[in-house]
Amino acid sequence: PQGQNNSMTIDEMRILHRTALAEAESKRTELRLVLASRYRELVGSSDEVISMKERAEELNALVVALPELVERVVQSADASDAGGSTETLPTDESLSKVGGK
C-alpha cells in the first residue's frame, strides 16, 4: 500500500525489504525442489517407456517367428510319423535368440 509507505520509517522499510527478499528466496527454493522432483519423475517414466519398447520389440520378434516355428514343429511331427526325423525341434536357446536376448 502506497499510503503506508509514506508513513513508514527507513528501518521499517528495510525490514519489509529483507522480509520480501527472504520470502522470494524461499519461493525460489521451493520451486527448485518441485521442479527437481518432477524431473526425476519424468526421467523415471521415460526409462519405463524405453523398457516397454524393448519388451514390445522382443515380443514382436517372437510373434513374427511363430509361424516358422510352428511349421518346423509340424514338419518334425510329419517326419516322425513317416518313420524318422532328421530335423530337431526348437530349443529354449534358439527361441531366446529369436526374441533378441
Secondary structure as the mmCIF struct_conf table of DSSP 4:
data_model
#
loop_
_struct_conf.conf_type_id
_struct_conf.id
_struct_conf.beg_label_comp_id
_struct_conf.beg_label_asym_id
_struct_conf.beg_label_seq_id
_struct_conf.end_label_comp_id
_struct_conf.end_label_asym_id
_struct_conf.end_label_seq_id
HELX_RH_AL_P HELX_RH_AL_P1 GLN A 2 SER A 7
BEND BEND1 MET A 8 MET A 8
HELX_RH_AL_P HELX_RH_AL_P2 ILE A 10 ASP A 81
TURN_TY1_P TURN_TY1_P1 ALA A 82 GLY A 83
BEND BEND2 GLU A 87 GLU A 87
HELX_LH_PP_P HELX_LH_PP_P1 THR A 88 THR A 91
HELX_RH_AL_P HELX_RH_AL_P3 ASP A 92 VAL A 98
TURN_TY1_P TURN_TY1_P2 GLY A 99 GLY A 100
#
